[in-house]
Amino acid sequence: MTHRFFPRILLAIGVALFAGTAAQAACYADYKAKQDDPLKLHYGVVQLPDAACDAANSVAPIVAEKIAAGGWTLLNVLGVFGDEGLSERKASAGDYFLRF
């Protein structure tokens, strides 16, 4: 009789693994920043914490805090995206690709 439950157990495990993977999908933001005196500008990409990926509020404060550690001031966040958008932004971000 236990063999009847085996496929259900496998299905439940598969669903749990898939749900865990989907919930932990990484997200990123691309942004523009500046430094003053002398004026310097850069475009960059940062990884966001998991909690920010689903948040309805703005990610700008999170990005601003991350880049402030390097002495940069956030100008604006251009967008939020997942792993699928990383490769197309890597060349443009250069040294600021996932730096902060």
C-alpha positions as CSV (number, residue, x, y, z in Angstrom):
1,M,0.0,0.0,0.0
2,T,2.9,2.4,0.6
3,H,3.9,2.2,-3.1
4,R,0.7,4.1,-4.0
5,F,1.9,7.1,-2.0
6,F,5.4,7.1,-3.4
7,P,4.5,9.1,-6.6
8,R,2.6,11.6,-4.5
9,I,5.6,12.1,-2.2
10,L,7.9,12.6,-5.2
11,L,5.5,15.1,-6.7
12,A,5.3,17.0,-3.4
13,I,9.1,17.1,-3.1
14,G,9.3,18.4,-6.7
15,V,6.8,21.1,-6.1
16,A,8.6,22.2,-2.9
17,L,12.0,22.3,-4.7
18,F,10.6,24.3,-7.6
19,A,8.8,26.8,-5.2
20,G,12.0,27.2,-3.2
21,T,14.0,28.0,-6.4
22,A,11.4,30.5,-7.7
23,A,11.3,32.3,-4.4
24,Q,15.1,32.6,-4.3
25,A,15.5,34.0,-7.8
26,A,18.0,36.8,-7.8
27,C,17.1,40.3,-8.8
28,Y,19.2,43.3,-9.7
29,A,18.9,47.0,-10.4
30,D,20.7,49.2,-12.9
31,Y,21.4,52.8,-11.9
32,K,23.3,56.0,-12.6
33,A,25.4,57.6,-10.0
34,K,27.8,60.6,-9.5
35,Q,30.6,62.0,-7.5
36,D,31.3,65.7,-7.2
37,D,34.5,67.7,-7.3
38,P,35.6,66.7,-9.9
39,L,32.3,65.5,-11.4
40,K,32.4,61.7,-12.2
41,L,29.4,59.7,-13.5
42,H,28.9,56.0,-13.8
43,Y,26.3,53.4,-14.8
44,G,26.2,50.3,-12.7
45,V,24.4,47.1,-11.7
46,V,23.8,45.9,-8.1
47,Q,22.2,42.8,-6.7
48,L,19.2,43.5,-4.5
49,P,18.3,41.6,-1.3
50,D,15.6,38.9,-1.8
51,A,13.1,41.0,0.2
52,A,13.4,43.9,-2.2
53,C,12.6,41.8,-5.2
54,D,8.9,41.5,-4.3
55,A,8.6,44.8,-2.5
56,A,6.1,47.3,-4.0
57,N,8.1,50.2,-2.7
58,S,11.1,51.8,-4.4
59,V,14.5,50.1,-4.4
60,A,16.2,53.5,-4.7
61,P,17.1,53.7,-0.9
62,I,18.7,50.3,-1.0
63,V,20.8,51.1,-4.1
64,A,21.7,54.5,-2.6
65,E,23.0,52.9,0.6
66,K,25.0,50.3,-1.3
67,I,26.8,52.7,-3.6
68,A,27.3,55.3,-0.8
69,A,29.9,52.9,0.6
70,G,32.0,53.8,-2.4
71,G,31.4,57.5,-2.1
72,W,28.8,57.7,-4.9
73,T,25.4,59.5,-4.9
74,L,22.5,57.9,-6.7
75,L,21.0,59.8,-9.5
76,N,18.3,57.3,-10.5
77,V,17.4,53.7,-10.7
78,L,16.7,52.7,-14.3
79,G,15.1,49.3,-13.7
80,V,14.8,46.1,-11.7
81,F,15.4,42.8,-13.5
82,G,16.3,39.1,-13.0
83,D,19.2,36.9,-14.1
84,E,18.0,37.1,-17.7
85,G,19.0,40.8,-17.9
86,L,22.5,40.5,-16.5
87,S,24.5,39.6,-19.6
88,E,23.2,42.4,-21.7
89,R,24.2,45.0,-19.1
90,K,27.7,43.7,-18.1
91,A,29.7,45.5,-20.8
92,S,27.9,48.8,-20.2
93,A,28.5,48.6,-16.4
94,G,32.1,47.7,-16.8
95,D,33.9,48.1,-13.4
96,Y,30.6,48.8,-11.7
97,F,29.0,45.5,-12.7
98,L,28.0,44.0,-9.3
99,R,30.7,46.1,-7.6
100,F,28.6,47.1,-4.7
